[in-house]
Amino acid sequence: MIAVLFAAATASLLRPSPVTTSRRAVISGAGAAAAAVLPRYPALAAAPELYAPKAGSLTGETILITGANTGLGLESAKRLAGGGAKIVVTARTKDKVASTIADVRAATGAPASQVLGVELDLASLESVKSLPTRLASVLGDAAPIDCLLNNAGVMAIPERLSTADGFERTVGVNHLGHFALVGSLLPSLKLAPKGFRVVTVSSDAHKFVTKKSLDEALEANLDPPEYSTWGSYGLSKAANILFTVELQRRLDAAGVPGSAVALHPGVVQTDLARYIIGGVEAGDTRLSETAPPPTGISKALKEGVLDKVVLPVAKGANTQVFLAAAADNADGALAKRTDGFYFDVMKPAKPTDVATDATAARQLWELSEKLTGVKMGI
């Protein structure tokens, strides 16, 4: 039942929502107060339920965002740039990178030096491992990254597809691609003067995974012989949380000043649902957020049945923006975790025991090193 609801909700691409967002102190007060906090992103002033960092509060920080050309990634880039951070957006093509940079600058008024971009294809280990070279061309040599926002993802591919390296695509992009990315960027993250943070967008879909199905997936190199659309997605999201658990354990053991957190953004109106609507041919399609909903749920949408389930992009981005700005800490310290590592609606939440099992987390890490050829040295 939960998978059916999740699928229906994510497929829904509700009606258009305000193009923007808002941020830091979970905004109480009127639009005038919000406007004073966010002069460079004025549309946020009309949305006090949204979360945005105070203007200038992120000045001096560099934040890299995967999948920044659409949906939650694009919205996060705008809000974090509005807080003063230098943003590095990534997308799979030069055209998408250029378009994203233009979108973020237009929304925030940020100068060209504050919004940069590089190509990155998480379905290709070659692209992931060569990213530092491309980054150096836009950031310079030995430039620190203060926060990595692992936002990109794919969902509900109706049949098994492979990455360039032969991995099942959902797990390959959502987990293995990001695992390798953290390994590639760890030297830059370690250069952050006040410590760094890795934020990974997971999902409550991790609850689809049982201990039995996780054990079987680990035994099968994360590619069980019988492909399951939602089983694979749930596995990838559980892997995101297990990775976060083990990354923090290793950082602490090595004395490296860094924090790892994960989150559930909610069921959000983004083109993550493109495979549900367009089939396997939709892999490179950016769906309009104002597109009509897929056949079969129009009536439910018209009657508002899913209004309490599906969030507009602006609201769905709240938690990852909150965490990327380290607003869970009173002092905004990126290297520190407080009373939670998995968040929902900007508050600590409890993932399943399966997704936080320390033994499984270590097994997944070691298997991921083997599959990707990436060893982080922590």
Secondary structure, 3 states (H helix, E strand, C coil): CHHHHHHHHHCCCCCCCCCCCCCCCCCCCCHHHHHHHCCCCHHHHHCCCCCCCCCCCCCCCEEEECCCCCHHHHHHHHHHHHCCCEEEEEECCHHHHHHHHHHHHHHHCCCHHHEEEEECCCCCHHHHHCHHHHHHHHHCCCCCCCEEEECCCCCCCCCCCECCCCCEHHHHHHHHHHHHHHHHHHHHHHCCCCCEEEEEECCHHHHHCCHHHHHHHHHCCCCCCCCCHHHHHHHHHHHHHHHHHHHHHHHHHHCCCEEEEEEECCEECCHHHHHHHHHHHHHHCCCCCCCCCCCCCHHHHHCCCCCCCEECHHHHCHHHHHHHCCCCCCCCCCCCCCCCCEEECCEECCCCCHHHCHHHHHHHHHHHHHHHCCCCCC
